[in-house]
Amino acid sequence: MRNVEKKITLNGSWEYLADSEGQLTYEQVKENIELKKTKKIRVPVNWELAGLHNFSGTVWFIKSFKSNQPGDINILEFKGVDYFADVWLNGSFVGSHEGYFQSFYLNVTSALKKGENLLVVKVTSPIEEPGTVWPYRKKLVKGIFNHHDCRPGAWDYKDGQDQNTGGIWNDVVIHSVNNVFINHPRISAKIVKESNCAEVNVFLDFYRKSGDSRDERIEITVFPQKGKKIKFVKDILLRGYRGEINFTLEINNPELWWCWDLGESHLYRMSIESENFNVQDITFGIREVQLINNNEFFLNGKRLFLRGTNVIPTQFLSELNIQKIQEQVGLIKEANINIIRMHAHVNRSEYYDECDSQGILVWQDFALQWTYDESMEFTANAVSQIRDMVKLHYNHPSIVFWCCHNEPGNQKETLDPLLYEAVKGADNSRIIRMASNYEEHPYDGWYWGNKEHFVARPMGPLVTEFGAQALPELKSLKKIIPHKELENPAGQSWAYHDFQYEQTFSVAEVDRGKNVKEFINNSQEYQSDLLKTAIDFYRRGKNKDITGIFQFMFIDCWPSITWSIVDYFGVKKKGYYAVQKAFQPLYISVNIRQKKCFAGHKLNIDYWIINDYHKSYESCGLIISLRDEIIYDIPVEFISGDSITFFYWGNNNVRLPEKIKTGRYRLDFKLKKDEDILSSNSYEIEIVKKI
């Protein structure tokens, strides 16, 4: 009889007991259940979203359920619990776990019974002692979820751990099978150019009801996105109650996975069947990545300039549904971004699925933000959890970088080398970065200096953060800041919602204007101008000294005022359009040397045509117009693929009209092929009176 898997999904209505001091025992919880002193809660959820506001400590989750037919093997799977979990089933302690992002599995074969069952889960998500532990010697591997300047309270000592993310935030499932249970299927592929094939390595973890050794014949079916399915037969050896199966396949003429601006994002599905187990619909992609001397990134042998952003999709993972994920990734792609940096945390699998599907590359950070405890116990825990991250998201072709730590300071020399080696031992098919540290985060124009500093293209070749804050639109701001504080950016609510007063007014020197509406406009104009300036200078370093850039950051993870270019409510700031334009794969970057001009003036213009596509263009023209009137048409005979072409036109025939009033005007640049506009850009100039 073939192995048949049955599932019991335990999502839905649960009961809970709040235990802030963590002093209740399992027996006391049972008494409270019998006395009906529990309350109702829907799982999955981060408990902050369920009304346990600013709660830290322990919550006991209780679920009664029926099992009609337990299998020979019964595995309880939690797809996400934040942060410590202790689990009892029908009075038997069945296991524990630490970490927020991992799926974990508990063998409950001896505890699960036919009929009524009682599952009790003790979930503990504490705050860390301010001053002694938090923020510099943290012990919880939670990254931005318990320490960041874009979270509730920023990193204020009193409020910086508010709105705790604890809870059972993802699905809970019981798997019942006859003989063998398979979990964590992992697939890697190596392209063999000489024979035009791909070597596909498959790894499967298993639980068995028997520990004997036996041969097993398995049937593997691979389904390309296009074309006919491919069948394989393999003989494997099963040994022990738990272990790993691995085998290799060869796929001829493989369909490669590309990011959206280089090609199609081909995905494969794999199903595996045998007499004793089956695994359906494992999704994977075939692609290879390289970073040569930190200067050139290659995807499947093609060089690519990385046009990136940092992403924290939400502060509360339970609220991130498929619709929100699709909308976010759609906005990212619409902004001409080809890579995201999942900033200092590990997200839910569905987000990476969408990046796989839409062809968005991912730089994946581990969940470490700033500095941590120096003990061997913490190091061992972090090493174990970073291996979990790699194992959990191993199959996603979109993930091309693993990064061990964000802004670690001196721990780049102590903790991070051990994390690096752990990742390298688990996966050598991707690029591994020890850290994204301060020396590649040029916040010119926000924490120091001004936007003109970007002319030097600081902190390359991989720039993993840069940017400036901007206020959201007024309608959004009113949902964030109480009405009585709306006109007072020095108020407590502004700081709690991450607004940086000193940087806004002392470094960036944003004009407050006459009211909050003018302040919003000035703030968004500043961010937009800084991003456009920085990206222009960095993109001019393509194929020279800049490999890629990651704007900080894309969207607010909670109702706040941050560096985002899309606010929490999904409203785009002016900075979004600046990034979208400056990240065009075929891009016209322009430098107008005169800050002020007068009527009839000849302009000194430098321009760069930057082509990130791997296709060439012939017989084009660069049209320059003012007020929709063409003032110059420059022939561009040839643009090669993956190139940057610089033109200096000096005091040429780009002449302003003789009859034009003083004031500010937009100068438009369009790269055209016949009637098709291939790329466009615009820059402001000011017309003044002749002296």
C-alpha positions in Angstrom: 0.0 0.0 0.0 1.4 3.4 -1.0 2.1 5.9 1.7 -0.8 8.2 2.2 -0.5 11.5 4.1 -3.4 13.0 6.0 -3.2 16.5 7.4 -5.0 18.2 10.3 -4.8 22.0 10.1 -5.1 23.5 13.6 -5.5 27.1 12.5 -8.6 29.0 13.8 -10.1 29.5 17.2 -7.8 28.7 20.1 -7.9 29.6 23.8 -5.2 31.4 25.7 -3.9 32.5 29.1 -1.7 35.5 29.5 1.2 34.9 32.0 3.4 38.0 31.9 5.8 36.7 34.6 6.0 33.1 33.2 5.1 31.6 36.6 2.3 29.2 35.7 3.0 25.5 35.4 1.4 23.1 32.9 -0.8 21.7 35.7 -2.0 25.2 36.7 -2.9 25.9 33.1 -4.9 22.7 33.0 -6.8 23.9 36.1 -7.6 27.2 34.4 -8.9 25.4 31.3 -11.2 23.2 33.4 -12.4 26.3 35.3 -13.0 28.1 31.9 -10.7 31.0 32.8 -9.2 31.1 29.3 -10.0 33.6 26.6 -10.5 33.2 22.8 -7.8 34.0 20.2 -7.5 33.2 16.5 -4.3 31.5 15.4 -2.0 32.3 13.5 -1.4 35.7 15.0 1.2 37.9 16.5 -0.4 38.6 19.9 0.0 42.4 19.5 -2.5 42.2 16.7 -4.9 40.1 18.9 -5.2 43.0 21.4 -2.4 42.0 23.8 -0.9 45.5 23.4 2.7 45.9 24.5 2.6 42.5 26.2 5.9 40.7 26.9 6.4 37.4 28.6 4.4 34.2 28.2 1.1 33.3 26.6 -0.3 29.8 26.9 -2.1 28.7 23.7 -4.6 25.9 24.0 -6.3 23.9 21.2 -8.8 21.0 21.5 -9.1 19.0 18.3 -10.2 15.6 17.0 -8.1 13.1 15.2 -10.0 10.4 13.4 -7.2 8.1 12.3 -3.7 8.7 13.6 -1.0 7.3 11.3 2.0 5.1 12.0 4.0 8.4 12.2 2.5 11.7 13.3 4.4 14.9 13.0 3.3 18.2 14.5 4.6 21.1 12.4 4.8 24.7 13.6 5.6 27.0 10.6 6.4 30.0 12.9 6.4 30.7 16.6 8.0 33.8 18.2 10.1 33.1 20.2 10.4 30.3 22.7 8.0 27.4 22.5 7.3 24.5 24.8 4.7 22.0 23.6 2.4 19.4 25.4 0.0 17.0 23.7 -2.5 15.2 25.9 -0.4 15.9 28.9 2.9 14.6 27.4 5.7 17.1 26.9 6.7 16.6 23.2 9.4 19.2 22.6 10.6 22.8 22.6 12.1 25.3 20.2 13.8 28.7 20.1 13.6 31.1 17.2 11.0 33.1 15.4 11.3 32.3 11.7 11.8 28.5 11.5 9.4 25.8 10.7 10.0 23.0 13.3 8.7 19.5 13.6 7.9 17.4 16.7 7.2 13.7 16.5 3.9 13.2 18.4 3.3 9.6 17.3 3.1 8.2 20.9 1.0 11.2 22.2 -1.6 11.6 19.5 -4.8 9.6 20.0 -8.0 8.8 18.1 -10.8 11.1 19.2 -10.3 14.2 21.4 -6.9 15.7 21.8 -5.5 18.7 23.8 -2.6 20.7 22.5 -1.0 23.2 24.9 1.8 25.6 23.6 3.7 27.8 26.0 5.0 30.7 23.9 7.5 33.1 25.6 8.6 36.4 23.9 10.4 38.5 26.5 11.8 41.9 26.5 15.5 42.1 27.2 16.7 44.1 30.2 17.4 47.7 29.0 20.9 48.9 29.7 22.4 45.6 30.8 21.3 43.4 27.8 19.4 45.5 25.3 20.5 47.1 23.1 24.2 46.2 22.9 24.3 42.6 24.4 21.1 41.1 23.0 20.5 37.4 23.3 17.3 37.0 21.2 17.9 36.3 17.5 15.1 38.5 16.2 16.9 41.2 14.1 14.8 44.2 13.4 11.8 42.8 15.3 13.3 43.7 18.7 15.9 46.4 17.8 15.7 48.9 15.0 15.2 52.5 14.2 12.1 51.7 12.0 10.1 49.8 14.6 7.7 51.0 17.3 9.6 53.3 19.7 12.7 53.3 17.4 15.5 52.3 19.8 14.5 54.4 22.7 15.6 52.7 26.0 12.0 53.0 27.4 9.9 52.3 24.3 12.2 50.6 21.8 10.9 47.1 22.6 7.2 48.0 22.5 4.6 46.1 20.5 6.2 42.7 21.0 6.0 40.3 18.0 5.4 37.2 20.1 2.8 34.5 19.2 2.1 31.6 16.9 2.3 33.6 13.8 2.1 30.9 11.1 0.2 27.7 10.4 0.1 24.7 12.8 -0.4 21.3 11.1 -0.3 17.6 12.1 0.9 15.2 9.3 -0.1 11.6 9.6 1.6 9.0 7.4 1.9 5.2 7.2 5.6 4.7 6.9 7.9 7.7 6.1 7.5 11.4 6.6 9.6 13.7 4.5 10.4 17.3 5.4 12.7 20.1 4.3 13.2 18.9 0.7 16.2 20.9 -0.7 17.3 21.2 -4.3 20.5 22.8 -5.8 21.5 22.8 -9.4 24.9 23.2 -11.1 25.0 24.2 -14.8 27.4 22.1 -16.9 28.0 24.3 -20.0 30.1 21.7 -21.8 27.2 19.2 -22.0 24.4 21.8 -21.9 22.8 20.2 -18.9 22.2 20.8 -15.2 23.3 18.5 -12.3 20.4 18.7 -9.9 21.1 17.6 -6.3 18.2 16.6 -4.1 18.3 16.3 -0.3 15.3 15.0 1.8 15.1 14.8 5.6 13.0 11.9 6.9 11.2 10.3 9.9 10.5 6.6 9.8 8.5 4.2 11.9 11.2 1.6 11.6 15.0 1.9 12.0 16.0 -1.0 9.8 18.0 -0.7 6.6 16.1 -1.2 3.3 16.4 -0.4 -0.3 13.7 1.8 -1.8 12.9 2.5 -5.4 11.7 6.1 -6.0 10.1 7.7 -9.1 10.9 11.3 -9.7 8.9 13.5 -12.1 10.2 17.0 -13.1 7.8 19.4 -14.6 9.4 22.3 -16.6 7.5 25.6 -16.8 7.4 24.9 -20.6 7.8 21.6 -22.3 7.3 18.0 -21.4 7.7 16.4 -18.0 10.8 14.4 -17.4 10.8 11.1 -15.5 13.6 9.4 -13.5 13.9 6.2 -11.4 16.4 6.0 -8.6 17.3 3.3 -6.0 18.1 4.7 -2.5 18.9 3.2 0.9 16.8 4.1 3.9 18.5 3.6 7.3 17.6 4.6 10.8 14.6 6.4 12.3 15.7 9.8 11.1 18.2 10.8 8.5 18.8 12.3 5.0 18.3 11.0 1.5 20.2 12.5 -1.3 20.5 11.8 -5.0 21.5 13.5 -8.3 19.6 14.0 -11.5 20.7 15.4 -14.9 18.4 17.7 -16.8 19.4 18.3 -20.4 18.9 21.7 -22.1 17.8 23.3 -18.9 15.4 26.3 -18.8 17.3 28.9 -16.7 15.9 31.2 -14.0 16.6 34.9 -14.8 15.7 38.1 -13.0 13.0 40.1 -14.9 15.3 42.4 -16.8 17.6 39.6 -18.2 15.0 37.0 -19.2 12.2 34.7 -18.0 12.0 33.4 -14.5 11.7 29.7 -15.4 10.7 27.5 -12.5 10.5 23.7 -12.2 8.3 21.5 -10.1 9.4 18.1 -8.8 7.3 15.2 -7.4 8.8 12.1 -5.7 6.9 8.9 -5.1 7.7 5.5 -3.7 6.0 2.6 -1.9 6.7 4.3 1.4 6.6 8.0 0.9 5.6 10.8 -1.6 6.5 14.5 -1.9 4.6 16.7 -4.2 5.3 20.0 -5.9 8.8 21.0 -4.8 9.5 24.2 -6.6 13.1 25.1 -7.7 15.0 27.0 -10.3 18.2 26.4 -12.2 20.6 29.3 -12.2 24.2 30.2 -11.1 25.5 33.4 -9.5 29.0 34.8 -9.1 30.6 37.9 -7.5 34.1 38.4 -8.9 36.5 40.5 -6.8 33.4 42.2 -5.2 33.3 44.2 -8.5 31.2 42.2 -10.9 28.0 40.3 -10.3 27.0 37.6 -12.8 23.7 35.7 -13.2 24.1 32.6 -15.5 27.2 34.1 -16.9 25.7 37.5 -17.7 27.0 40.6 -15.9 24.3 42.6 -14.1 24.2 45.9 -12.3 22.2 45.5 -9.1 19.5 48.1 -8.7 18.3 47.4 -5.2 16.3 48.5 -2.2 16.0 47.4 1.4 12.8 45.7 2.4 11.1 45.1 5.8 7.6 44.1 4.5 5.9 44.2 7.9 6.6 44.4 11.7 4.0 41.5 12.2 4.5 38.5 10.0 1.0 37.1 10.6 -0.6 40.1 8.8 1.4 39.5 5.6 -1.0 37.6 3.4 -0.6 36.6 -0.3 -2.4 39.8 -1.6 -0.1 42.1 0.4 2.9 40.2 -0.8 1.9 40.3 -4.4 1.1 44.1 -4.2 4.5 44.8 -2.6 6.6 42.7 -5.0 4.5 44.3 -7.9 5.4 47.8 -6.6 9.1 46.8 -6.4 9.2 45.5 -9.9 7.3 48.6 -11.2 10.0 50.7 -9.6 12.6 49.0 -11.9 14.2 47.3 -9.0 15.9 44.0 -9.8 17.1 43.0 -6.3 15.8 43.5 -2.7 17.8 43.2 0.5 15.6 41.5 3.1 16.9 43.7 5.8 18.1 42.1 9.0 15.4 39.5 9.3 14.0 36.3 7.8 10.5 36.6 6.2 7.8 34.1 5.5 8.3 31.7 2.6 5.5 33.1 0.5 7.4 36.4 0.0 10.3 34.5 -1.5 7.9 32.4 -3.6 6.6 35.7 -5.2 10.2 36.9 -5.8 10.9 33.6 -7.5 7.8 34.0 -9.7 8.3 37.7 -10.6 12.1 37.5 -11.2 13.2 39.7 -8.3 16.7 38.8 -6.9 17.1 38.6 -3.1 20.0 39.5 -0.8 19.0 37.6 2.4 20.2 38.9 5.7 20.3 36.8 8.8 18.2 38.1 11.8 21.1 40.0 13.5 20.9 43.8 13.9 23.8 45.6 15.6 25.6 43.9 18.5 24.9 40.8 20.7 26.1 38.9 23.7 29.7 37.7 23.4 29.1 34.3 25.1 29.8 30.9 23.5 26.2 30.0 24.3 24.9 32.8 22.1 27.4 32.1 19.3 26.3 28.4 19.2 22.7 29.4 19.1 23.3 31.9 16.3 25.3 29.4 14.3 22.4 26.8 14.7 19.8 29.3 13.6 21.7 30.6 10.6 21.9 27.0 9.4 18.1 26.8 9.9 17.7 29.9 7.7 19.7 28.4 4.8 17.9 25.1 5.1 14.4 26.7 5.2 14.9 28.9 2.1 17.4 26.7 0.2 15.2 26.1 -2.8 14.4 29.7 -3.8 16.3 30.7 -6.9 15.6 34.3 -6.2 18.0 34.2 -3.2 21.5 34.9 -4.5 23.2 36.4 -1.4 23.4 35.2 2.2 24.5 37.9 4.6 25.4 37.0 8.2 24.9 40.3 10.1 23.8 43.9 9.7 26.1 46.6 11.1 27.9 44.3 13.5 30.7 46.7 14.4 33.6 44.8 15.9 31.6 41.6 15.9 32.5 41.3 12.3 35.9 40.0 13.6 34.6 37.7 16.3 31.0 36.3 15.8 30.5 36.8 12.0 33.4 34.6 10.8 31.8 31.6 12.6 28.4 32.4 11.0 30.1 32.7 7.6 31.6 29.2 7.9 28.3 27.8 9.0 26.6 29.2 5.9 29.4 28.1 3.7 29.2 24.5 5.0 25.4 24.5 4.4 25.3 26.1 1.0 28.2 26.9 -1.3 26.0 27.7 -4.4 25.3 31.3 -3.4 27.4 34.4 -2.6 28.0 34.7 1.2 28.7 38.1 2.8 30.1 38.2 6.3 28.3 41.4 7.0 26.7 44.6 5.7 28.6 47.0 7.8 28.9 50.8 8.2 31.7 51.1 5.6 29.1 50.4 2.8 26.3 52.6 4.2 26.9 56.2 2.9 24.2 58.3 4.6 25.6 61.6 3.1 22.9 64.2 3.3 21.2 62.6 6.3 23.6 61.8 9.1 26.4 63.9 7.7 27.4 66.0 4.8 25.2 66.7 1.8 23.9 65.0 -1.3 26.7 66.5 -3.4 29.1 64.1 -1.7 27.8 61.3 -3.9 29.8 62.7 -6.7 32.7 60.6 -5.2 30.6 57.4 -5.3 31.4 56.7 -1.6 31.6 53.3 0.0 31.4 51.1 -3.1 31.6 48.8 -4.9 28.5 47.3 -3.2 26.5 50.1 -1.5 23.9 48.3 0.7 22.2 51.4 2.3 21.7 55.0 1.5 18.8 57.4 1.7 16.9 60.0 3.7 13.6 60.2 5.6 10.5 61.7 4.1 7.1 62.3 5.6 4.1 60.4 4.2 1.2 62.2 2.6 -1.1 64.2 4.9 -3.9 61.6 4.9 -1.4 58.9 6.0 0.3 61.2 8.5 -3.1 61.9 10.2 -3.5 58.2 10.8 0.0 58.1 12.5 0.3 61.3 14.5 -2.5 62.6 16.9 -4.2 65.8 15.7 -2.8 67.8 18.7 0.8 67.0 17.7 0.4 67.2 13.9 2.1 70.6 13.6 4.8 69.8 16.2 7.5 67.5 14.8 9.4 67.9 18.1 6.5 66.0 19.8 6.8 62.6 21.5 4.5 60.9 19.0 6.8 61.9 16.1 9.8 60.4 17.8 7.9 57.2 18.8 6.9 56.8 15.2 10.6 57.0 14.1 10.9 60.6 12.9 14.4 61.9 13.3 14.2 65.6 14.2 17.9 66.5 14.4 18.8 64.9 11.0 15.8 66.5 9.3 16.5 70.0 10.4 20.2 70.2 11.3 21.8 68.0 8.6 19.3 67.9 5.8 18.0 71.4 6.6 14.5 70.6 5.4 12.4 73.8 5.5 9.3 73.3 7.8 7.3 75.7 5.7 4.2 77.5 7.0 2.3 74.4 7.9 2.5 70.6 7.9 1.3 70.3 4.3 4.3 72.4 3.1 6.6 70.5 5.5 5.4 67.2 3.9 6.1 68.6 0.4 9.6 69.9 1.3 10.5 66.6 3.1 9.5 64.5 0.1 11.2 66.9 -2.3 14.4 66.5 -0.3 14.3 62.7 -0.2 13.5 62.6 -3.9 16.3 64.9 -4.9 18.9 63.1 -2.7 17.9 59.7 -4.2 18.0 60.9 -7.7 21.4 62.6 -7.2 22.9 59.6 -5.5 21.6 57.1 -8.0 22.8 59.2 -10.9 26.4 59.3 -9.6 26.4 55.6 -8.7 25.0 54.4 -12.0 27.7 56.4 -13.8 30.2 54.0 -12.1 28.7 50.9 -13.8 31.3 48.5 -14.9 34.0 50.6 -13.3 33.9 50.9 -9.5 30.2 50.2 -8.6 28.6 46.7 -8.6 25.2 47.6 -7.2 23.3 49.9 -4.9 20.5 49.3 -2.4 18.4 52.3 -1.4 17.1 52.3 2.2 14.2 51.6 2.3 11.2 50.6 0.3 8.1 50.4 2.5 7.2 51.2 6.1 6.7 48.1 8.3 4.2 49.8 10.6 2.5 53.2 10.6 5.6 55.4 10.9 7.9 58.1 9.4 11.0 56.6 8.0 13.3 56.4 5.0 10.6 54.6 3.0 9.5 55.6 -0.5 6.1 53.9 0.0 4.3 54.5 3.3 2.6 51.8 5.5 -0.7 52.4 3.8 0.7 51.8 0.3 0.9 55.4 -0.8 3.9 56.3 -2.9 6.1 59.2 -1.9 7.9 61.4 -4.5 11.0 59.4 -3.8 9.3 56.3 -5.3 9.1 58.1 -8.7 12.6 59.3 -8.4 13.9 55.7 -7.8 11.6 54.4 -10.6 13.0 56.8 -13.1 16.7 56.6 -12.0 16.5 52.8 -12.0 15.3 52.4 -15.6 17.4 49.6 -17.1 18.1 51.8 -20.1 18.7 55.2 -18.5 19.8 58.7 -19.5 21.8 60.4 -16.8 22.4 64.1 -17.3 24.6 66.8 -15.8 23.7 70.4 -16.7 26.7 72.4 -15.7 24.9 75.7 -15.3 22.8 76.1 -12.2 21.2 79.2 -13.6 20.6 80.2 -17.3 19.2 83.1 -19.3 17.2 83.3 -22.4 19.1 82.3 -25.6 21.9 80.7 -23.5 23.8 77.8 -24.9 23.9 74.9 -22.4 26.9 72.9 -21.3 25.6 69.3 -20.9 27.2 66.0 -20.1 25.1 62.9 -20.5 25.5 59.2 -20.0 23.4 56.5 -21.7 23.5 53.5 -19.3 22.2 50.2 -20.7 21.7 47.3 -18.2 20.0 45.2 -20.8 22.0 42.7 -22.7 20.7 43.9 -26.1 21.9 46.6 -28.3 20.1 49.5 -29.9 20.9 51.2 -33.3 19.9 54.4 -35.0 18.4 56.2 -32.0 18.0 59.8 -31.2 18.2 61.8 -28.0 15.5 64.5 -28.0 15.8 67.5 -25.7 12.7 69.6 -25.2 11.5 72.5 -23.2 7.8 73.1 -22.7 7.2 70.3 -25.2 9.2 72.2 -27.8 12.2 70.4 -29.2 15.4 72.4 -28.8 17.9 69.8 -29.9 18.0 66.3 -31.5 21.2 64.4 -31.0 21.8 61.3 -33.1 22.9 58.2 -31.2 24.0 55.6 -33.7 24.7 52.6 -31.5 24.2 51.6 -27.9 25.8 48.2 -27.0 24.3 45.8 -24.5 25.5 46.0 -20.8 27.3 49.3 -21.4 27.7 52.9 -20.3 28.4 55.6 -22.9 29.5 59.1 -21.9 29.1 62.1 -24.1 30.4 65.6 -23.4 28.7 68.2 -25.6 30.3 71.2 -24.1 29.1 74.6 -25.4 27.0 73.0 -28.1 23.9 73.8 -30.0 21.5 73.1 -27.1 20.3 76.7 -27.0 17.5 78.0 -24.9 14.7 80.0 -26.7 15.3 83.8 -27.0 11.9 84.6 -25.8 11.3 82.9 -22.5 10.3 84.3 -19.1 12.3 84.0 -16.0 11.4 81.1 -13.6 11.9 77.4 -13.1 11.4 75.0 -16.1 11.6 71.3 -16.8 14.1 70.2 -19.4 13.0 66.8 -20.9 15.3 64.2 -22.4 13.9 61.3 -24.4 15.8 58.5 -26.1 13.8 57.4 -29.1 14.0 54.7 -31.7 11.7 55.7 -34.5 8.4 56.6 -32.7 9.2 54.5 -29.6 10.4 56.1 -26.4 13.1 53.8 -25.0 13.9 56.0 -21.9 13.1 59.4 -20.5 14.3 61.7 -17.9 13.9 65.3 -16.8 15.9 68.0 -14.9 14.9 71.4 -13.7 16.7 74.6 -14.8 16.2 78.2 -13.7 15.9 81.0 -16.1 17.2 84.4 -14.8 17.6 87.9 -16.2 20.8 88.8 -17.9 23.1 91.0 -15.7 
